[in-house]
Structures are given as C-alpha cells and as structure tokens.
Amino acid sequence: MEMAGEMMRSALKSWRGGNRLFAALHAGMGAEHSLKAILCHHDPLLISAHGDRALRFHALGFSGEKGVKPLEQARTIGMAEAFKDAEVVMRGQMPVTLEAFAPVMDARNGIAHLAHHDPTTAEHVVSTALKVAEAVREGLKAPASDFWGEYVHTFGDLAQVSAMSEPPEIDLQRAAEGLAQAEAAEAECAAREAVRAVISTAREAITQIPLWGDPLGSSEAAKSALDVTRRSIVSAALYAASMRAQRETSALLRSYGYLSRREPTASVSARDAVAVKTLVAREVQGAFAAGLPTELQYVLTAPSSDVVWRPRPHESSGYGMNLSRWEACPACPAWGDLYGYLEPGACSDFECNAGGSYCGQHDEGPPTTAHAQAYVCPMCCLVLDTEQELEAAYMELVALYEG
C-alpha cells in the first residue's frame, strides 16, 4: 500500500508537470499495487500466480528453508485477475467496471513493454486509476494524508492538479544549486585566507626562535608546534565556512516550509532536505580543499588529537550516551559521529546480567540496543538531526551490541 501511494503521488506529480506518459504509467502501477494490497489484506496467497511456490512458502512461514526460492523470484497474478478478485473481496465497493478499467491495463502494459501510449486516453486512464486506488484506501482505512500527500484535497480533479504551481522541489533544487555555488566560492576564499594566515604565523614563529639555545625543548618540538598551528588555522577556517553554509542551508529549507518534524502533507520531504544539505556541504568542502596548496592537504585527511578538531554540539545529556559509532559521511570523505541513546538489555541469568559469566545465549552479557537520533560530520559540519533524515541518508537507526 505504501508503494501504491508513492506511485499515485508520482503520477499526480507527472500530470502536474505535463508529463502524461509517466502519469499514465505510474497511475497504472499504483492501481495494480492497490488491488494486490487489498487482496493481501485478506490473504497473501490470493496474489500468488498459478504454479508459484516462492510466495506461497514465504506466506506460510517457510522462508529460509532449503529449496525455497527468494521472495524476489515470486510470481503474482496479472492486473485483470487482481481486479476481478478485488471486486469479490470489496463486496460491491469497486467504483468502476472491468471494461472501464481495461484502458488502465493497456496503458500500463503498453508503456512498460513498448514505450507506447495513446495520449487521448491519458485522462481516462489516470482518473480511473485514481478512483480504484481511493476505493481501496478507504476499504483499508489508510490515512488519506499519508497516501495522497500534498494532493489530498485535489487528487479527484485533474484540472486542479494541472493548475497547481510548479512542484516546490524543482524550485528548491535550483535554489540549492545556487546556494552551493555561492558558498563554495566563499569557502575557496576562506582557504586562501587560511593559507595566508599559516604563512604569516610561520614567519612570526621563525623570527621568535633564536639561532642559538633551545626555546621549545628541541627542533622537533618547534616543528610540532608549527604543525599544530597549521592544523588549527586550517581547521578553524573550514569549520567557519562549513557552519555558515549549513546555517544558510537550514534557512533555505525553512523558507520552503521544511520542518525537521514535518506534517505528512508538507511539500519538502526529509529526503529532499538531506539532498540539499549534502549538496551544499559537499561543494563547500570540495572548494575549500581545492583552495589549499598540496602541502596543506593533509590537514583535511589526518586530524590528530593535539588539535581541537571540532566542537560536538550534540554530545549532551539531551542526547543520552554517545553511541560510540562512526558512520561514513554522505557529503565528504570523512567519518562522522552518530548520537542517540542506549537501551540496556536484560537476562534472566543473574551472573550474565552482571556481565560475569556465559549463560548459553550471550557471550558478553545481555545485548544493548543503540538508537541513533543525530549525525554530525566533523569535516563538513553536516548535521542530520531527525530519524527521518538519518533514514533518508540510508543510515542504520537501530543496532544491537553484545554486552
């Protein structure tokens, strides 16, 4: 049913943008998924094709057994059969006849297999598919706002859908690209300023070191001190540029109505927000790195403990215990920190629960569940601070640890 909703919203978006071909294709696919959803609601075996074994065994709880094919190899009934069977389980609530639904099937198959579609049937195809999907949604009592998204009040009138303004994400994409270019230019200037600061500091340090004596303990100590200075200057410059860029990115997203804990009908999704944040962060970090000479490039790849590399704004009691988990940054080559809370497990064995013995199930005490809530990159300052954004960035929200 989730896939049916995504397909229907995609069909309406295509219709809104004037792409009748994709509107018909996605509407047909959405209708097919809706029909199969209501059959699965009663029994998944209702959509298993004649001779299919994969879906049948999985539905009966035999997945993973020897000889059972993976679920992706399952074969299901066609659209026509799904429609006829759905008519039965919907007990007279199907809003259209099979004859009226036939053009939907023809359009879906024609576009999917031959890239062919009769544009004169587009409105009938899409509107019929919408009626079928809405009837199934009502039958399954799925929330309308989740299923139809921003089209919840207009999906029944394709003329209204066509009259809607340009999808916000298209404008947002253009605005994000412009912001990324502007912030990248600022980052390149910041890199040049950092190089000048490094040179100036090095010159001043050299003039302070007399030609005799041992002011810093040894020449190696002097080199180490200068190295720390270089790292600190470059790191601070990148941090300032990255944080400014991320603040501007957050302001841009807010101007398009994005709130991290958004309503289901909001036009800008968490996936859109992650795409914008990573685009800007990637451009800024790349431009800054390109603005540094080769001899300072190592500063961006080998931060060491002798430099305060970045503050950790999410390492507070509000986020519970640090997960002690690193995750590859989706915007730059660095590894960032996942923050959240830990949920200790329990074992009926007293010694195991105290971590003192092996109970037969847990090698190192009962497992602890880690729940991720936020991600912070120390290099490009990318911050993803909701579970929806973490999920959109394909990060693991829940992990299980022994002991």
SULHU-V145261 format. One record per residue. N is the residue number from 1. RES is the residue in one letter. PHI is phi in whole degrees, -180 to 180 (* if undefined). Layout:
n=N res=RES phi=PHI
n=N res=RES phi=PHI
This chain:
n=1 res=M phi=*
n=2 res=E phi=-62
n=3 res=M phi=-65
n=4 res=A phi=-60
n=5 res=G phi=-63
n=6 res=E phi=-62
n=7 res=M phi=-65
n=8 res=M phi=-67
n=9 res=R phi=-65
n=10 res=S phi=-65
n=11 res=A phi=-63
n=12 res=L phi=-67
n=13 res=K phi=-64
n=14 res=S phi=-66
n=15 res=W phi=-62
n=16 res=R phi=-61
n=17 res=G phi=-88
n=18 res=G phi=89
n=19 res=N phi=-94
n=20 res=R phi=-70
n=21 res=L phi=-61
n=22 res=F phi=-71
n=23 res=A phi=-62
n=24 res=A phi=-68
n=25 res=L phi=-62
n=26 res=H phi=-70
n=27 res=A phi=-64
n=28 res=G phi=-64
n=29 res=M phi=-66
n=30 res=G phi=-63
n=31 res=A phi=-65
n=32 res=E phi=-62
n=33 res=H phi=-65
n=34 res=S phi=-62
n=35 res=L phi=-60
n=36 res=K phi=-72
n=37 res=A phi=-66
n=38 res=I phi=-72
n=39 res=L phi=-69
n=40 res=C phi=-64
n=41 res=H phi=-58
n=42 res=H phi=-87
n=43 res=D phi=-172
n=44 res=P phi=-57
n=45 res=L phi=-66
n=46 res=L phi=-67
n=47 res=I phi=-104
n=48 res=S phi=-74
n=49 res=A phi=-71
n=50 res=H phi=-61
n=51 res=G phi=89
n=52 res=D phi=-73
n=53 res=R phi=-118
n=54 res=A phi=-60
n=55 res=L phi=-63
n=56 res=R phi=-63
n=57 res=F phi=-66
n=58 res=H phi=-64
n=59 res=A phi=-65
n=60 res=L phi=-91
n=61 res=G phi=91
n=62 res=F phi=-107
n=63 res=S phi=-64
n=64 res=G phi=90
n=65 res=E phi=-77
n=66 res=K phi=-60
n=67 res=G phi=91
n=68 res=V phi=-88
n=69 res=K phi=-70
n=70 res=P phi=-64
n=71 res=L phi=-62
n=72 res=E phi=-67
n=73 res=Q phi=-96
n=74 res=A phi=-68
n=75 res=R phi=-116
n=76 res=T phi=-117
n=77 res=I phi=-68
n=78 res=G phi=-79
n=79 res=M phi=-65
n=80 res=A phi=-63
n=81 res=E phi=-66
n=82 res=A phi=-63
n=83 res=F phi=-64
n=84 res=K phi=-61
n=85 res=D phi=-70
n=86 res=A phi=-65
n=87 res=E phi=-57
n=88 res=V phi=-67
n=89 res=V phi=-72
n=90 res=M phi=-87
n=91 res=R phi=50
n=92 res=G phi=87
n=93 res=Q phi=-94
n=94 res=M phi=-70
n=95 res=P phi=-80
n=96 res=V phi=-133
n=97 res=T phi=-90
n=98 res=L phi=-62
n=99 res=E phi=-63
n=100 res=A phi=-70
n=101 res=F phi=-82
n=102 res=A phi=-55
n=103 res=P phi=-61
n=104 res=V phi=-64
n=105 res=M phi=-66
n=106 res=D phi=-63
n=107 res=A phi=-66
n=108 res=R phi=-60
n=109 res=N phi=-72
n=110 res=G phi=-63
n=111 res=I phi=-73
n=112 res=A phi=-66
n=113 res=H phi=-103
n=114 res=L phi=-124
n=115 res=A phi=56
n=116 res=H phi=-120
n=117 res=H phi=-156
n=118 res=D phi=-86
n=119 res=P phi=-62
n=120 res=T phi=-70
n=121 res=T phi=-98
n=122 res=A phi=-57
n=123 res=E phi=-64
n=124 res=H phi=-63
n=125 res=V phi=-61
n=126 res=V phi=-68
n=127 res=S phi=-65
n=128 res=T phi=-67
n=129 res=A phi=-61
n=130 res=L phi=-63
n=131 res=K phi=-63
n=132 res=V phi=-64
n=133 res=A phi=-62
n=134 res=E phi=-68
n=135 res=A phi=-64
n=136 res=V phi=-66
n=137 res=R phi=-58
n=138 res=E phi=-65
n=139 res=G phi=-64
n=140 res=L phi=-92
n=141 res=K phi=57
n=142 res=A phi=-78
n=143 res=P phi=-59
n=144 res=A phi=-63
n=145 res=S phi=-66
n=146 res=D phi=-73
n=147 res=F phi=-75
n=148 res=W phi=-98
n=149 res=G phi=61
n=150 res=E phi=-71
n=151 res=Y phi=-96
n=152 res=V phi=-59
n=153 res=H phi=-103
n=154 res=T phi=-125
n=155 res=F phi=-60
n=156 res=G phi=-79
n=157 res=D phi=-133
n=158 res=L phi=-65
n=159 res=A phi=-65
n=160 res=Q phi=-66
n=161 res=V phi=-62
n=162 res=S phi=-63
n=163 res=A phi=-80
n=164 res=M phi=-65
n=165 res=S phi=-65
n=166 res=E phi=-55
n=167 res=P phi=-51
n=168 res=P phi=-56
n=169 res=E phi=-66
n=170 res=I phi=-70
n=171 res=D phi=-61
n=172 res=L phi=-63
n=173 res=Q phi=-61
n=174 res=R phi=-63
n=175 res=A phi=-64
n=176 res=A phi=-65
n=177 res=E phi=-64
n=178 res=G phi=-64
n=179 res=L phi=-63
n=180 res=A phi=-61
n=181 res=Q phi=-65
n=182 res=A phi=-65
n=183 res=E phi=-70
n=184 res=A phi=-66
n=185 res=A phi=-64
n=186 res=E phi=-64
n=187 res=A phi=-66
n=188 res=E phi=-64
n=189 res=C phi=-63
n=190 res=A phi=-63
n=191 res=A phi=-64
n=192 res=R phi=-64
n=193 res=E phi=-65
n=194 res=A phi=-64
n=195 res=V phi=-62
n=196 res=R phi=-63
n=197 res=A phi=-66
n=198 res=V phi=-62
n=199 res=I phi=-63
n=200 res=S phi=-63
n=201 res=T phi=-65
n=202 res=A phi=-64
n=203 res=R phi=-61
n=204 res=E phi=-64
n=205 res=A phi=-64
n=206 res=I phi=-64
n=207 res=T phi=-68
n=208 res=Q phi=-85
n=209 res=I phi=-95
n=210 res=P phi=-66
n=211 res=L phi=-76
n=212 res=W phi=-128
n=213 res=G phi=80
n=214 res=D phi=-142
n=215 res=P phi=-63
n=216 res=L phi=-111
n=217 res=G phi=96
n=218 res=S phi=-170
n=219 res=S phi=-64
n=220 res=E phi=-65
n=221 res=A phi=-64
n=222 res=A phi=-64
n=223 res=K phi=-63
n=224 res=S phi=-65
n=225 res=A phi=-63
n=226 res=L phi=-67
n=227 res=D phi=-65
n=228 res=V phi=-61
n=229 res=T phi=-62
n=230 res=R phi=-60
n=231 res=R phi=-60
n=232 res=S phi=-63
n=233 res=I phi=-65
n=234 res=V phi=-66
n=235 res=S phi=-62
n=236 res=A phi=-65
n=237 res=A phi=-65
n=238 res=L phi=-67
n=239 res=Y phi=-61
n=240 res=A phi=-63
n=241 res=A phi=-66
n=242 res=S phi=-68
n=243 res=M phi=-67
n=244 res=R phi=-62
n=245 res=A phi=-63
n=246 res=Q phi=-70
n=247 res=R phi=-64
n=248 res=E phi=-64
n=249 res=T phi=-65
n=250 res=S phi=-62
n=251 res=A phi=-64
n=252 res=L phi=-62
n=253 res=L phi=-64
n=254 res=R phi=-63
n=255 res=S phi=-66
n=256 res=Y phi=-98
n=257 res=G phi=86
n=258 res=Y phi=-83
n=259 res=L phi=-121
n=260 res=S phi=-58
n=261 res=R phi=-106
n=262 res=R phi=-89
n=263 res=E phi=-78
n=264 res=P phi=-59
n=265 res=T phi=-89
n=266 res=A phi=-61
n=267 res=S phi=-81
n=268 res=V phi=-106
n=269 res=S phi=-91
n=270 res=A phi=-63
n=271 res=R phi=-65
n=272 res=D phi=-61
n=273 res=A phi=-63
n=274 res=V phi=-63
n=275 res=A phi=-61
n=276 res=V phi=-69
n=277 res=K phi=-60
n=278 res=T phi=-71
n=279 res=L phi=-59
n=280 res=V phi=-66
n=281 res=A phi=-61
n=282 res=R phi=-65
n=283 res=E phi=-65
n=284 res=V phi=-65
n=285 res=Q phi=-63
n=286 res=G phi=-66
n=287 res=A phi=-66
n=288 res=F phi=-64
n=289 res=A phi=-62
n=290 res=A phi=-67
n=291 res=G phi=-82
n=292 res=L phi=-93
n=293 res=P phi=-69
n=294 res=T phi=-57
n=295 res=E phi=-70
n=296 res=L phi=-108
n=297 res=Q phi=-62
n=298 res=Y phi=-61
n=299 res=V phi=-60
n=300 res=L phi=-85
n=301 res=T phi=-116
n=302 res=A phi=-137
n=303 res=P phi=-65
n=304 res=S phi=-122
n=305 res=S phi=-70
n=306 res=D phi=-84
n=307 res=V phi=-125
n=308 res=V phi=-74
n=309 res=W phi=-69
n=310 res=R phi=-154
n=311 res=P phi=-69
n=312 res=R phi=-117
n=313 res=P phi=-64
n=314 res=H phi=-102
n=315 res=E phi=-87
n=316 res=S phi=-143
n=317 res=S phi=-63
n=318 res=G phi=-63
n=319 res=Y phi=-104
n=320 res=G phi=71
n=321 res=M phi=-79
n=322 res=N phi=-62
n=323 res=L phi=-72
n=324 res=S phi=57
n=325 res=R phi=-126
n=326 res=W phi=-102
n=327 res=E phi=-141
n=328 res=A phi=-62
n=329 res=C phi=-74
n=330 res=P phi=-76
n=331 res=A phi=-113
n=332 res=C phi=-146
n=333 res=P phi=-74
n=334 res=A phi=-81
n=335 res=W phi=-108
n=336 res=G phi=-110
n=337 res=D phi=-107
n=338 res=L phi=-97
n=339 res=Y phi=-118
n=340 res=G phi=173
n=341 res=Y phi=-136
n=342 res=L phi=-108
n=343 res=E phi=-116
n=344 res=P phi=-63
n=345 res=G phi=-88
n=346 res=A phi=-138
n=347 res=C phi=-131
n=348 res=S phi=-67
n=349 res=D phi=-79
n=350 res=F phi=-61
n=351 res=E phi=-63
n=352 res=C phi=-64
n=353 res=N phi=-62
n=354 res=A phi=-88
n=355 res=G phi=78
n=356 res=G phi=-105
n=357 res=S phi=-154
n=358 res=Y phi=-99
n=359 res=C phi=-91
n=360 res=G phi=107
n=361 res=Q phi=-120
n=362 res=H phi=-117
n=363 res=D phi=-69
n=364 res=E phi=-129
n=365 res=G phi=92
n=366 res=P phi=-63
n=367 res=P phi=-70
n=368 res=T phi=-110
n=369 res=T phi=-98
n=370 res=A phi=-104
n=371 res=H phi=-110
n=372 res=A phi=-81
n=373 res=Q phi=-126
n=374 res=A phi=-155
n=375 res=Y phi=-132
n=376 res=V phi=-133
n=377 res=C phi=-96
n=378 res=P phi=-75
n=379 res=M phi=-93
n=380 res=C phi=-99
n=381 res=C phi=65
n=382 res=L phi=-65
n=383 res=V phi=-125
n=384 res=L phi=-115
n=385 res=D phi=-119
n=386 res=T phi=-138
n=387 res=E phi=-64
n=388 res=Q phi=-63
n=389 res=E phi=-70
n=390 res=L phi=-63
n=391 res=E phi=-67
n=392 res=A phi=-66
n=393 res=A phi=-90
n=394 res=Y phi=60
n=395 res=M phi=-99
n=396 res=E phi=-75
n=397 res=L phi=-82
n=398 res=V phi=-131
n=399 res=A phi=-134
n=400 res=L phi=-112
n=401 res=Y phi=-123
n=402 res=E phi=-74
n=403 res=G phi=79
